[in-house]
């Protein structure tokens, strides 16, 4: 695999392609490529729907009427149903994956400082950005590092609807490419 960009060239004849042509496979960034203080804007946004809210809420057995009961919610302070905050959190983290961690993460270590300062409603569009706030090589796991990310979700009007600090264990490029079977396949 070669290159200093967020994609890897996969050798011809590999499972990702073949026929003698060059294949570019999308991936996230390695520990070495992530920069502290850089703001990564994840696009496209995600317009959230009533279906998203009802399915997520019922799949997770959350019977909160603020997510399910339009008539009852109309009489509450926001005047309508709110998107399930766990859906908002999951979508916000998910929007960062292709740009930052697809195939380059080893494990999510934790989420802290989670807040929802403004509601997200059906029909709103969620846009996420991530600031890398810290990174260090692991003292106990050679070739791996811990990255701290601050995710911020905003609606289409720029109102902040969610924020969370996330820590991940990430591969360095060299260590990951030295793993058995790493050549010619998507990093896991």
C-alpha positions, -999 to +999 in steps of 0.1 A: +000+000+000+013+034-008+005+071-006+001+098+020-036+104+014-066+089+031-068+061+005-046+032-001-036+017-034-044-020-034-021-043-053-036-056-086-052-090-082-062-085-046-097-090-032-104-053-036-099-053-074-078-066-101-073-068-138-040-049-136-056-016-129-049+007-099-076+005-073-081+032-046-098+020-015-113+045+009-101+045+045-099+067+075-067+085+087-039+068+106-027+080+140+002+097+122-020+116+098-044+131+124-035+166+134-043+182+167-062+215+164-075+207+129-112+208+124-125+180+102-159+188+086-178+156+077-201+158+047-227+152+035-251+161+063-279+138+074-315+149+073-333+131+101-368+118+097-398+107+118-391+071+106-355+073+119-368+085+152-396+059+156-374+030+145-344+039+166-366+046+197-386+014+194-355-008+185-338+004+217-370-001+238-371+036+247-408+044+254-402+081+260-434+099+248-412+128+237-401+106+208-432+087+200-464+106+209-470+136+187-502+147+205-486+146+240-454+162+228-474+191+213-483+201+249-447+200+261-422+230+262-408+223+227-442+218+211-433+187+191-414+154+193-377+155+197-352+132+179-339+106+203-307+120+217-289+086+215-298+086+177-283+120+175-251+109+193-247+077+172-253+096+139-228+123+149-201+097+157-211+078+126-207+108+103-170+110+113-161+073+104-154+075+067-131+105+071-113+096+103-115+060+115-127+036+087-103+007+089-078+026+110-094+023+145-087-006+168-112+003+195-134+030+208-122+036+243-149+059+256-173+088+253-173+117+279-188+151+282-218+143+261-244+171+259-274+181+238-277+219+241-305+223+215-331+198+203-329+181+169-363+178+152-378+157+124-367+172+091-336+189+105-302+182+089-273+172+112-238+183+102-209+171+122-173+184+127-145+169+147-116+186+164-086+164+173-078+177+209-051+152+218-030+123+207-003+102+222+014+069+213+004+041+236+029+031+262+018-005+263+008-012+227+036-005+202+024+009+168-008+022+183-019+055+197-047+071+216-066+100+199-090+123+217-117+138+194-143+164+201-174+159+180-199+187+175-232+183+157-251+213+143-284+216+126-289+233+092-291+267+110-258+262+128-273+256+162-253+232+182-274+201+189-248+177+203-213+175+216-192+146+228-156+139+236-144+105+222-112+086+227-101+059+203-072+035+200-058+040+165-032+022+143+000+039+131+004+034+094+036+014+096+024-009+124-009-016+106+007-024+073+031-048+090+002-069+103-001-103+087-024-102+057-025-063+057-014-061+021-042-061-004-072-059+020-091-032+038-076-026+073-099-038+100 
